[in-house]
Amino acid sequence: MWSWSRDAADPVAQVDYKLLNDGTKELILNSVARQPRTIAGLAKELGLSQPTVHGHVNDLLASELLRDSLEWEKRHPAENYYEPNFPIIKAADRSAFDQVCRLIADQIADAFEGKMPDLRRSLEKNTLAIAGWEFSDVAQFCYASAQREARKILERRGHLPSREKHRNGAEWTFWAEEPGAGEKNR
């Protein structure tokens, strides 16, 4: 199984997980992430009827999580192959980024640690402290807020693309990661 990620800077991102609510659509996405498939191929692999798979594929196409495969050779003119409409980061590809990403992560962690005294003082000045909350209770919020703001800054500076606006009006970024050696699925 792939690890589905959506806008890592915002864990409550705007992809509607109702689209994946019964697990069948996630099974379809997992299958086409390995290689493009037809409705007949998906039905056979998943042990479902073609009309059932067709309905799920149509939902995934409408939500822009699936697309017609761009580079798959058709055996028949009427058949369509489908693939994810977002990047699939395979373990071997991810390893090419690992060293640099770890260095960036160290710098981010150092910056957050360096500002923890300021964050603690900020807590003392608001109603959360009066209500008995400690910094450990809000530390994850502070980190996520800093990460979201950093993403916005990098988008404004043109170093990160903005989240794409989709036909349904939602703006999201979505990708899948293949678990690395020894990693469990998230």
C-alpha positions as a Python dict, from the first residue, in 0.01 Angstrom:
ca = {
    (1, 'M'): (0, 0, 0),
    (2, 'W'): (110, 353, -75),
    (3, 'S'): (126, 628, 180),
    (4, 'W'): (-115, 896, 60),
    (5, 'S'): (-5, 1247, 143),
    (6, 'R'): (-189, 1568, 108),
    (7, 'D'): (-31, 1904, 156),
    (8, 'A'): (210, 1805, 433),
    (9, 'A'): (215, 2159, 569),
    (10, 'D'): (-152, 2134, 654),
    (11, 'P'): (-272, 1799, 791),
    (12, 'V'): (-632, 1910, 762),
    (13, 'A'): (-589, 1973, 389),
    (14, 'Q'): (-868, 2025, 143),
    (15, 'V'): (-887, 1686, -29),
    (16, 'D'): (-1224, 1543, 65),
    (17, 'Y'): (-1148, 1204, 219),
    (18, 'K'): (-1513, 1108, 170),
    (19, 'L'): (-1388, 1017, -177),
    (20, 'L'): (-1189, 732, -22),
    (21, 'N'): (-1442, 642, 248),
    (22, 'D'): (-1506, 273, 180),
    (23, 'G'): (-1154, 168, 87),
    (24, 'T'): (-1240, 60, -268),
    (25, 'K'): (-1121, 385, -424),
    (26, 'E'): (-798, 360, -226),
    (27, 'L'): (-752, 3, -358),
    (28, 'I'): (-804, 137, -711),
    (29, 'L'): (-549, 414, -653),
    (30, 'N'): (-302, 161, -512),
    (31, 'S'): (-346, -60, -818),
    (32, 'V'): (-304, 216, -1076),
    (33, 'A'): (-9, 356, -881),
    (34, 'R'): (177, 33, -960),
    (35, 'Q'): (81, 50, -1328),
    (36, 'P'): (-203, 193, -1537),
    (37, 'R'): (-508, -32, -1555),
    (38, 'T'): (-838, -61, -1739),
    (39, 'I'): (-1175, -97, -1570),
    (40, 'A'): (-1178, -465, -1671),
    (41, 'G'): (-828, -514, -1527),
    (42, 'L'): (-923, -342, -1203),
    (43, 'A'): (-1244, -545, -1173),
    (44, 'K'): (-1053, -870, -1219),
    (45, 'E'): (-776, -771, -975),
    (46, 'L'): (-1015, -646, -705),
    (47, 'G'): (-1283, -913, -752),
    (48, 'L'): (-1552, -654, -825),
    (49, 'S'): (-1799, -613, -1109),
    (50, 'Q'): (-1703, -384, -1394),
    (51, 'P'): (-2005, -154, -1330),
    (52, 'T'): (-1895, -113, -966),
    (53, 'V'): (-1539, -30, -1068),
    (54, 'H'): (-1668, 200, -1342),
    (55, 'G'): (-1865, 401, -1082),
    (56, 'H'): (-1560, 437, -857),
    (57, 'V'): (-1337, 531, -1151),
    (58, 'N'): (-1587, 797, -1259),
    (59, 'D'): (-1587, 940, -905),
    (60, 'L'): (-1205, 945, -901),
    (61, 'L'): (-1194, 1110, -1245),
    (62, 'A'): (-1448, 1374, -1134),
    (63, 'S'): (-1244, 1446, -820),
    (64, 'E'): (-928, 1472, -1034),
    (65, 'L'): (-750, 1200, -836),
    (66, 'L'): (-741, 980, -1147),
    (67, 'R'): (-676, 1056, -1514),
    (68, 'D'): (-656, 875, -1846),
    (69, 'S'): (-308, 728, -1874),
    (70, 'L'): (-82, 941, -2087),
    (71, 'E'): (168, 680, -2199),
    (72, 'W'): (0, 339, -2187),
    (73, 'E'): (-42, 145, -2508),
    (74, 'K'): (-403, 47, -2573),
    (75, 'R'): (-481, -302, -2703),
    (76, 'H'): (-822, -187, -2828),
    (77, 'P'): (-928, 163, -2934),
    (78, 'A'): (-1223, 164, -2692),
    (79, 'E'): (-1029, 74, -2378),
    (80, 'N'): (-899, 338, -2142),
    (81, 'Y'): (-612, 296, -1902),
    (82, 'Y'): (-616, 502, -1584),
    (83, 'E'): (-338, 633, -1362),
    (84, 'P'): (-313, 866, -1062),
    (85, 'N'): (-343, 1236, -1141),
    (86, 'F'): (-61, 1318, -899),
    (87, 'P'): (302, 1219, -857),
    (88, 'I'): (392, 876, -723),
    (89, 'I'): (718, 905, -529),
    (90, 'K'): (883, 564, -538),
    (91, 'A'): (1134, 469, -269),
    (92, 'A'): (1428, 482, -513),
    (93, 'D'): (1324, 830, -631),
    (94, 'R'): (1271, 952, -275),
    (95, 'S'): (1619, 838, -174),
    (96, 'A'): (1765, 1091, -420),
    (97, 'F'): (1614, 1370, -206),
    (98, 'D'): (1676, 1220, 138),
    (99, 'Q'): (2015, 1369, 221),
    (100, 'V'): (1922, 1726, 128),
    (101, 'C'): (1581, 1698, 293),
    (102, 'R'): (1744, 1576, 617),
    (103, 'L'): (1974, 1880, 613),
    (104, 'I'): (1675, 2110, 563),
    (105, 'A'): (1490, 1928, 843),
    (106, 'D'): (1783, 1981, 1078),
    (107, 'Q'): (1780, 2355, 998),
    (108, 'I'): (1406, 2377, 1053),
    (109, 'A'): (1434, 2191, 1384),
    (110, 'D'): (1719, 2418, 1496),
    (111, 'A'): (1518, 2730, 1404),
    (112, 'F'): (1210, 2604, 1592),
    (113, 'E'): (1417, 2511, 1897),
    (114, 'G'): (1584, 2852, 1892),
    (115, 'K'): (1246, 3027, 1905),
    (116, 'M'): (1094, 2806, 2175),
    (117, 'P'): (1169, 3060, 2452),
    (118, 'D'): (980, 3324, 2252),
    (119, 'L'): (689, 3083, 2197),
    (120, 'R'): (678, 3002, 2569),
    (121, 'R'): (663, 3374, 2649),
    (122, 'S'): (383, 3416, 2393),
    (123, 'L'): (184, 3145, 2571),
    (124, 'E'): (219, 3330, 2902),
    (125, 'K'): (51, 3633, 2743),
    (126, 'N'): (-271, 3463, 2632),
    (127, 'T'): (-578, 3289, 2770),
    (128, 'L'): (-443, 2940, 2708),
    (129, 'A'): (-203, 2973, 3003),
    (130, 'I'): (-484, 3105, 3223),
    (131, 'A'): (-686, 2794, 3130),
    (132, 'G'): (-399, 2576, 3248),
    (133, 'W'): (-248, 2478, 2914),
    (134, 'E'): (126, 2434, 2893),
    (135, 'F'): (361, 2483, 2602),
    (136, 'S'): (376, 2108, 2541),
    (137, 'D'): (0, 2121, 2474),
    (138, 'V'): (36, 2380, 2196),
    (139, 'A'): (384, 2300, 2059),
    (140, 'Q'): (249, 2097, 1764),
    (141, 'F'): (11, 2381, 1676),
    (142, 'C'): (301, 2629, 1684),
    (143, 'Y'): (515, 2408, 1461),
    (144, 'A'): (231, 2349, 1212),
    (145, 'S'): (157, 2723, 1203),
    (146, 'A'): (522, 2803, 1130),
    (147, 'Q'): (533, 2536, 860),
    (148, 'R'): (213, 2667, 694),
    (149, 'E'): (348, 3022, 700),
    (150, 'A'): (683, 2908, 554),
    (151, 'R'): (494, 2738, 271),
    (152, 'K'): (305, 3062, 197),
    (153, 'I'): (632, 3260, 195),
    (154, 'L'): (795, 3011, -44),
    (155, 'E'): (486, 3022, -268),
    (156, 'R'): (496, 3404, -278),
    (157, 'R'): (867, 3394, -361),
    (158, 'G'): (800, 3146, -641),
    (159, 'H'): (998, 2857, -489),
    (160, 'L'): (693, 2637, -428),
    (161, 'P'): (397, 2613, -663),
    (162, 'S'): (67, 2721, -511),
    (163, 'R'): (-193, 2455, -447),
    (164, 'E'): (-381, 2386, -767),
    (165, 'K'): (-745, 2488, -789),
    (166, 'H'): (-949, 2192, -910),
    (167, 'R'): (-1279, 2177, -1096),
    (168, 'N'): (-1473, 2126, -774),
    (169, 'G'): (-1328, 2453, -639),
    (170, 'A'): (-1099, 2290, -380),
    (171, 'E'): (-732, 2375, -379),
    (172, 'W'): (-500, 2089, -290),
    (173, 'T'): (-173, 1918, -350),
    (174, 'F'): (-168, 1540, -341),
    (175, 'W'): (103, 1280, -385),
    (176, 'A'): (175, 923, -286),
    (177, 'E'): (492, 780, -138),
    (178, 'E'): (607, 424, -161),
    (179, 'P'): (728, 311, 182),
    (180, 'G'): (1106, 280, 202),
    (181, 'A'): (1287, -27, 323),
    (182, 'G'): (1191, -98, 682),
    (183, 'E'): (921, 172, 689),
    (184, 'K'): (564, 93, 780),
    (185, 'N'): (273, 245, 590),
    (186, 'R'): (131, 552, 754),
}
